[in-house]
Amino acid sequence: MFMENLKVKQEITNSDDGKGILITDDAIEQISHLLKGQNDKKALRVGVRSGGCSGMSYTMDFIENKEINSDDKVYDYSLNSDQSFQVVCDPKSLLYIYGMQLDFSKELIGGGFNFVNPNASQTCGCGSSFAV
């Protein structure tokens, strides 16, 4: 467990690629796998909304290209030609999650997508809500 946390910390500090949302290789693989099951949806929208245990909660949903708005920020991710996709975020949400890292864990307990948000002043134990 300690080594996994160390790995996540290193990825956060070493992932400065100029993108507002950082995504680990494990998360890219999982998102790519999930996208294969979507017929016409080719992008992942990430954002925030009011609610959750701490006041704000993360949102993620697959969208069609026609659902990308002109003011959305769009980032391209890929591990290879078979695993490439776009991540889309609206400007208001990006204010709260800029620099956030999205990771994926295959652990039986606590597995799934994990958000590491440097802007959060507190996070809930559920891992999907935060406060700034």
N, C-alpha and C positions, 0 to 999 in steps of 0.2 A: 504494500500500500504506500509506504514512504517513497519508494522508487517511482511509482506511478505519479505521485504528486510532484516529485522533483522533475520528472519528464514534462509534465504539464507546465510547470514554472519555466523551464528552459524553452519550451515551444513558444510561450507567450513572449518572453524577452527576445527570442531570436526570430520572430515571425514578422518583423517590420518590413512588409512588402509594399507599403503604400496603400493598402486596402483598408477600408474602414471596418470591415468585418473579417476576422481571421478565422480560417477553417483548417483544422488538422487533417492529415491524410486519412485517418480513420473515419472522420465525419464525411470527407469527400467520397470515400468508398461507399458509405452507407447511403448518402444522398443519391449517388449515381445508381445504386441498386434499386432504391425506391422509385426513382424517376423512370426506370425501365418498365415499371408497371403502370405508368401514366401514359395514356394514348396521345393526348394533344397538349399536355402540360410540359413545358421545357425549362421552367425557371422556378426558383425557390424564393418566395417573399418572406422576409424576416422583418419583424417590427415589434412594437410594444402597444399595449392598451392599458387603460385604467382598470384596476381590479387586482385580484390575487391577495395573498396573505400580507404582503408588504406594501401594497399600494399600486404597483405596476406589474404586469406580467408579459412574458415574451410570447410572440406569435410566430408561427411558421406554417406556410401553406404553399402547395405547388400551384402555379398559375400558368396561363397561356401567354405567349408573347404579346398578344393584343391587349393584355391587362396591364402592361407596363406603361406607366404614366410618363409624360415628358419631363417632369421634375424629379422622378425617382433616380436614385443612384444605383448603377448597375455594375456589378463586379463579375469577372469571368474566373472560373476555377476549373482546373483539370489536373489529373494525374497522368492521363494519356488520351489518345483520341477517342477511346471508348468511354472514358469517364470525364466528360466535360459538361458544364452547365453554368447558368448565370444565377447570381444571388441579387435580389432586388430589395431595396429599402427606401421607404418614403423619407423625405427630409426631416420631418418632425421626430420620427422614431430614431433616426440616425443621431440626433442630438443626445439621446439617452444611451445609445449602444455603440457609439463610435469607439473602435479599439477592442470591442468584445471578441472573445474567442469562442467558437463553436467546436465542441469536441464530441466524440461518440465513444462510449464504453460498452464492451460486450459482457461485462460482469453480470452475474445473475441477480445480485442485489445492488441497486444503485446504478444499473446499466441504463443505456439510452443516451439521448443527447444531453450534453452538459454545457451550460453557459458560464463563462468566466468574464464578468463585466467590470472593467476598471473604474467605471463611473458610478457603480452601486455603492451607496454608503452602508446598506445592510441588505442581506439576502435571507430568504426564508429557507427552512429546512427542506422544502419540496424542490428547491432548485429552479423553479420556474417563475418566481416572483422576486421583486427587488424594490428598493427605494433609493432615491438620489438626494 
